[in-house]
Amino acid sequence: MKKQIFIGSDLSGLPLKDAVKNWAIEQGYQIDDIGTTDPDAPLPFFEVAMKGARLIQDKVHERGILICGTGMGMSIVANKHEGVHAAACESVYAAEKCRAINDANVLCMGGWVIAPIMGVEMAKVFLNTSFTQNLEDWRAKNLEKARTIVRDMEKKNFHL
């Protein structure tokens, strides 16, 4: 995977975003910070989520991280865009499984829910886990089939 991601937040997610962003930069990631960057000029969650989703759709980035108060608003808005599979997670385990099982390409977290040290661990596992990683062969084959079916369903539903 390319060491290039986007990260964005509203005001509620800004402290967590900054912690994750600083860690990612230390790890050598190129970061596209899509806001909020100034606490005196916060962007609403839905604007940031739309920006991030379009970066996935336009193939500028393969993965990204969105942070609001709970992670749910970002996830809902991002998932309204074809090709975006955003998962609101509240644990390291969920962040790993959203990649390994669901092939999520956007991690959504809540700044009111997740401490910075936990958010960094979640970002680390999200960015370093591939689809079907560490799963049994039978499960990986089933998930690959399921991914194809879900992506076909997604195309059909977005192009009604």
C-alpha positions, 0 to 999 in steps of 0.5 A: 500500500502507498504511504499516502492517506487523507485525514480530516475532522470536524472540530470535535475530532480535531485533537484526535486527528492531530494525534493520528496525523502526527503519528502518521507523519512520523511513520513516513506517510504523506498526509493530505489534511482535508480539514479542520485545521483551524479551531477558529474556522471549523468545517462541518463533518458532512463537508469533510466527509464529502471531500474525503469520499471524493478523494477515494472516488477520484483515486487520489487516495486508496485509504483515509481517516475521518474523525468527528464526535462519534465517527458515525456522521462521517461514516454515514456521509462517506458511504453515500459515495460509490466506491467508499466503504467507511467503517465507524470503529471504536476499538483496535479489533474493529479497525483491524477487522474492518480491513481484513473482513470488510475491505473498508477504505475509510476508518471513521473514529469519534473524538468524543469516544477514543483517546489519542493513544487508542486512535493512533493504535487503530490507525496503525492497524487499519493502515497495516492490514490488508483484505483477508489478512491472517484469515483461514483460506476458506474464510478468505475465499468466502470473503472475496466472493462476498466482496464481489457480490457486494460491489456488484450490488453497490454498482447496481444501486448507485446506477438505478 
